[in-house]
Amino acid sequence: MATKRSVGTLGEADLKGKKVFVRADLNGRPKGVTPKYSLKPLVPRLSELLGVDVVMANDCIGEEVEKLAAALPEGGVLLLENVRFYKEEEKNDPDFAKKLASVADLYVNDAFGTAHRAHASTEGVTKFLKPAVAGFLMQKELDYLVGAVANPKKPFAAIVGGSKVSTKIGVIESLLAKVDILILGGGMIYTFYKAQGYAVGKSLVEEDKLELATSLIEKAKAKGVSLLLPTDIVVADKFAPDAESKIVPATAIPDDWMGLDVGPDAIKTFNDALDTTQTIIWNGPMGVFEFEKFAAGTDAIAKKLAELTTSKGVTTIIGGGDSVAAVEKAGLADKMSHISTGGGASLELLEGKPLPGVLALDDA
């Protein structure tokens, strides 16, 4: 997937006098026509960023769109209304895709966040517009995410957090084949502890995933991957921002308490391990970082990655979702090598799944 043709390869001959259909990730998720998900509020800011007066259509297909597109001056920009106002978009309806494509000559997909879905505006239109190429953001996502996983500078570490093992199984299994160090945090660790026979109090556990946790630990051993689980935990007496909390060893979580963050010893162990690496992918927080009291583990990882990027030139990739929110909350987003803009898309890419919106583009 990394070998797709990019917008950077298009020259004047490809573009002069042509209309380009650019798919950008500006959309909300309406069910049918929902005025609050209209793209109209974007026009002033988009005009400012692009330095041209952006024209806005009231629809994304139809006569008005055709007229406005035909009237565009050289270098003009027309913003189409939210494609998801049509159910045909998510159904990848060929007639709808053809109508979208009818006003343009070529296609640029820069919406990485929707690339894991085969929709009319991401996959369908490529059948009618040539060339169909990756935009600059899409290219950067593929360079980092595909590049890092396929050919990382070693030692390579992955930090995987989040509340459930079930949502991260694919990622953990895929990364186990490639990483030297795998650090686990977040709510999923209690399933691993319970699988090892530790008491976990009222912590989140997926009972049906205990055997899986055991097999992942064994798989890591067999592959020589250093699998690090937190040695100590911040426990709370209830799930609330003002809960009473204390630090306990991972092997000694009291009965009526629940683990909501990783402890200081765990952070030190993780930091020492990360000091040895050249490439790090982070997906999922270490604890309930929305509550200030239980954000220390997540903040510590964000700070460490920022420091390794700026002082040692380590490649740090924040793989979408909550990790991005955590890094932004810590004010460290600009210190990372790459922050992925697609939660679901980056997860599927890290799992080694092909993305339909990328596969549909022209090969380089």
C-alpha positions in Angstrom: 0.0 0.0 0.0 2.9 2.3 0.5 3.7 2.1 -3.3 0.7 4.2 -4.4 1.1 7.2 -6.7 1.1 10.5 -4.8 -0.1 14.0 -5.6 3.6 15.1 -5.5 4.2 13.2 -8.8 1.6 15.3 -10.7 3.1 18.0 -13.0 1.7 21.0 -14.8 0.7 18.8 -17.8 -1.4 16.6 -15.5 -3.1 19.6 -13.8 -3.3 22.6 -16.1 -6.9 23.4 -16.9 -8.1 20.3 -15.1 -10.6 19.9 -12.3 -9.5 17.9 -9.3 -11.9 16.0 -7.0 -10.1 16.2 -3.6 -11.6 14.0 -0.8 -10.7 15.6 2.5 -11.6 14.4 6.0 -13.9 17.3 7.0 -17.1 15.3 7.5 -19.3 14.6 10.5 -21.4 11.5 10.8 -25.0 12.5 10.0 -27.9 10.1 9.5 -29.4 11.6 6.4 -29.5 15.4 5.9 -28.5 16.9 9.3 -28.0 20.7 9.2 -25.6 20.7 12.2 -23.2 18.5 10.1 -23.3 20.9 7.1 -19.8 22.0 5.9 -21.0 25.6 5.5 -19.2 26.8 8.7 -15.9 25.7 7.2 -16.0 28.2 4.3 -14.5 31.3 6.1 -11.6 29.3 7.6 -11.0 27.3 4.5 -10.9 30.5 2.4 -8.4 32.0 4.8 -6.1 28.9 4.8 -6.2 28.5 1.0 -6.0 32.2 0.2 -9.0 32.0 -2.2 -12.7 32.7 -1.9 -14.1 29.2 -1.5 -17.4 28.7 -3.2 -19.9 26.4 -1.4 -22.5 24.2 -3.0 -25.8 23.2 -1.3 -25.3 19.6 -2.4 -22.5 17.3 -3.5 -24.2 16.1 -6.7 -26.7 17.5 -9.2 -27.3 20.5 -11.5 -26.2 23.2 -9.1 -22.9 21.5 -8.5 -22.3 21.0 -12.2 -23.0 24.7 -12.9 -20.7 25.9 -10.1 -17.9 23.5 -11.1 -18.2 24.7 -14.7 -17.9 28.3 -13.7 -14.8 27.8 -11.5 -11.9 30.0 -12.5 -8.3 28.6 -12.8 -7.2 28.0 -9.2 -10.8 28.3 -7.9 -12.1 26.0 -5.1 -15.6 24.6 -4.7 -16.6 22.9 -1.4 -19.2 20.3 -1.9 -21.8 19.6 0.9 -21.3 16.6 3.2 -21.3 13.4 1.1 -22.7 11.5 4.0 -26.0 13.3 3.7 -26.6 10.5 1.1 -26.9 6.9 2.2 -25.5 5.9 -1.2 -22.1 7.2 0.0 -21.6 4.5 2.6 -23.2 1.9 0.3 -20.5 2.8 -2.3 -23.3 3.1 -4.9 -21.8 3.2 -8.4 -24.4 5.7 -9.8 -23.8 8.1 -6.9 -20.0 7.7 -7.4 -20.4 8.4 -11.1 -22.4 11.6 -10.3 -19.7 12.8 -7.8 -17.0 12.1 -10.4 -18.8 13.7 -13.3 -17.6 17.3 -12.4 -13.9 16.5 -12.3 -11.0 15.1 -14.3 -8.8 13.5 -11.7 -8.9 12.4 -8.1 -6.8 13.0 -4.9 -7.7 11.1 -1.7 -6.4 12.9 1.4 -8.9 11.5 3.8 -6.9 8.9 5.7 -9.5 8.7 8.5 -12.0 7.1 6.1 -9.6 5.0 4.0 -10.6 1.8 5.8 -14.0 2.1 4.4 -15.0 1.4 0.7 -17.3 4.4 0.2 -18.4 6.1 -3.0 -16.2 9.1 -2.4 -13.1 7.1 -1.3 -13.3 4.0 -3.5 -16.2 4.3 -6.0 -15.0 7.5 -7.7 -11.6 6.0 -8.6 -13.3 3.9 -11.3 -14.3 7.1 -13.1 -11.4 9.5 -12.5 -7.8 9.0 -13.6 -5.2 9.5 -12.3 -6.4 8.7 -8.7 -3.6 9.5 -6.3 -2.8 9.9 -2.6 -2.8 13.4 -1.1 0.1 14.7 1.0 -1.5 13.8 4.4 -2.5 10.3 3.1 1.1 9.8 1.8 2.6 10.8 5.1 0.3 8.4 7.0 1.3 5.5 4.7 5.0 6.4 4.8 5.0 6.3 8.6 2.5 3.6 9.5 3.2 1.2 6.7 6.9 2.1 6.6 7.4 1.8 10.4 5.7 -1.6 10.6 7.2 -3.0 7.4 10.7 -1.8 7.9 11.3 -0.1 11.3 14.6 1.1 12.6 15.3 -1.3 15.5 15.0 -1.7 18.4 11.2 -1.2 17.8 8.8 -0.8 20.6 5.0 -0.7 20.7 3.0 0.7 23.5 -0.6 -0.6 23.5 -3.2 0.7 26.0 -7.0 1.2 26.1 -9.7 -0.4 28.1 -10.2 -3.8 26.3 -8.0 -6.5 25.0 -10.8 -7.5 22.6 -10.4 -4.3 20.5 -6.6 -4.5 20.4 -6.1 -8.3 19.7 -5.4 -7.8 16.0 -2.9 -5.0 16.7 -1.1 -6.9 19.5 -0.9 -10.1 17.4 0.4 -8.2 14.3 2.9 -6.2 16.3 4.2 -9.3 18.2 5.7 -10.5 14.9 7.6 -7.2 14.4 8.5 -5.5 17.7 11.4 -6.1 20.2 9.5 -4.6 23.1 5.7 -4.6 23.8 4.5 -2.4 26.6 0.9 -2.9 27.8 -1.2 -0.5 29.8 -4.8 0.7 30.3 -7.8 -1.4 31.3 -6.7 -4.4 29.3 -3.9 -5.3 31.7 -6.3 -6.6 34.3 -7.3 -9.4 32.0 -3.6 -10.3 31.7 -3.1 -10.2 35.5 -6.2 -12.3 36.1 -4.9 -14.8 33.5 -1.7 -15.1 35.6 -3.7 -15.8 38.7 -3.5 -12.3 40.4 -6.5 -10.9 42.2 -7.7 -7.8 40.4 -10.4 -6.4 42.8 -13.1 -4.5 40.9 -10.9 -3.8 37.9 -12.2 -4.2 34.4 -11.7 -7.8 33.2 -12.8 -9.6 30.1 -13.5 -13.1 31.4 -13.8 -14.6 28.0 -10.3 -13.3 27.0 -8.3 -14.9 29.8 -7.0 -17.8 27.6 -6.2 -15.3 24.9 -4.1 -13.2 27.3 -2.2 -16.3 28.4 -1.5 -17.3 24.8 -0.3 -13.7 23.9 2.2 -13.9 26.8 3.4 -17.3 25.6 3.6 -16.0 22.0 5.8 -13.1 23.1 8.1 -15.5 25.0 8.4 -17.7 21.9 9.2 -14.8 19.7 11.8 -13.3 22.1 9.7 -10.1 22.5 10.1 -8.3 25.8 6.5 -8.0 27.0 6.2 -5.5 29.8 3.1 -5.3 32.1 3.0 -2.6 34.8 4.6 -3.8 38.1 2.5 -1.4 40.2 -0.9 0.2 39.8 -2.8 3.3 41.0 -6.0 1.9 42.4 -9.2 3.8 43.3 -12.2 3.0 45.5 -14.6 4.1 42.7 -14.7 5.1 39.1 -14.7 8.9 39.6 -12.4 11.9 39.3 -12.5 12.5 43.0 -12.0 8.8 44.0 -9.6 7.9 46.8 -6.5 6.4 45.4 -3.3 4.6 46.4 -0.4 2.8 44.8 -0.2 -1.0 45.2 1.9 -3.8 43.6 0.2 -5.3 40.6 0.1 -8.6 42.5 -1.8 -7.1 45.4 -4.9 -5.2 44.2 -7.3 -5.0 47.2 -10.7 -6.6 46.9 -13.0 -3.5 46.6 -10.6 -1.4 44.6 -10.1 -0.9 40.9 -7.0 -0.2 38.9 -7.2 3.1 37.0 -3.6 3.9 36.1 -0.1 2.5 36.0 2.2 3.3 39.0 5.5 5.1 39.3 7.7 2.0 39.2 6.0 0.8 36.0 6.6 4.3 34.5 10.3 4.0 35.4 10.6 0.5 33.9 8.8 1.6 30.7 11.0 4.7 30.4 14.2 2.6 30.8 13.0 0.2 28.1 12.0 3.1 25.7 15.5 4.6 26.1 16.9 1.7 24.2 14.7 2.1 21.1 14.8 3.7 17.6 11.1 3.4 16.7 8.0 3.6 18.9 4.3 3.2 18.0 1.8 4.2 20.7 -1.9 3.3 20.6 -4.1 3.7 23.6 -3.7 5.4 27.0 -2.1 3.9 30.1 -5.1 4.8 32.4 -8.2 6.9 32.7 -6.4 10.0 31.6 -9.7 12.0 31.3 -9.6 12.1 35.2 -6.6 14.3 36.2 -5.8 12.0 39.1 -5.3 9.0 36.9 -3.5 10.7 34.0 0.0 10.4 35.3 0.9 7.2 33.4 -0.4 8.5 30.1 1.3 11.9 30.6 4.6 10.3 31.4 4.5 8.2 28.2 3.7 11.4 26.2 6.6 13.3 27.8 9.0 10.4 27.3 8.2 10.1 23.6 8.5 13.8 23.1 11.9 13.8 24.8 13.2 10.8 22.7 12.0 12.4 19.5 13.6 15.8 20.1 16.8 14.7 21.8 17.6 11.3 20.3 15.9 11.4 16.9 13.7 8.4 17.7 10.8 7.9 15.3 7.6 8.2 17.4 4.2 7.4 15.9 1.0 8.1 17.7 -1.5 5.7 16.2 -4.8 7.5 16.3 -7.7 7.6 18.8 -7.3 8.4 22.5 -3.5 8.5 22.4 -3.8 11.5 20.1 -6.1 13.2 22.5 -3.7 12.5 25.3 -0.7 13.9 23.5 -2.7 17.0 22.5 -3.9 17.4 26.1 -0.2 17.3 27.3 0.6 20.0 24.7 3.2 17.7 23.0 1.7 17.0 19.6 4.3 19.1 17.7 7.1 17.1 19.3 6.1 13.7 17.8 7.4 12.4 14.5 3.9 11.6 13.3 0.4 11.8 14.7 -2.2 9.7 12.9 -5.4 11.3 11.9 -7.4 8.1 11.6 -8.4 6.0 14.7 -10.0 3.0 12.9 -7.8 3.4 9.8 -4.5 3.4 11.7 -5.6 0.4 13.8 -6.5 -1.6 10.7 -3.2 -0.6 9.1 -1.2 -1.7 12.2 -3.2 -5.0 12.1 -1.8 -5.5 8.6 -5.3 -5.1 7.0 -5.5 -3.5 3.5 -7.4 -0.2 3.3 -9.9 -0.1 0.4 -9.5 3.7 0.0 -5.8 3.2 -0.5 -5.9 0.0 -2.7 -8.2 1.9 -5.1 -5.5 4.5 -5.9 -3.1 4.2 -8.9 0.2 2.3 -8.3 3.3 4.4 -8.3 
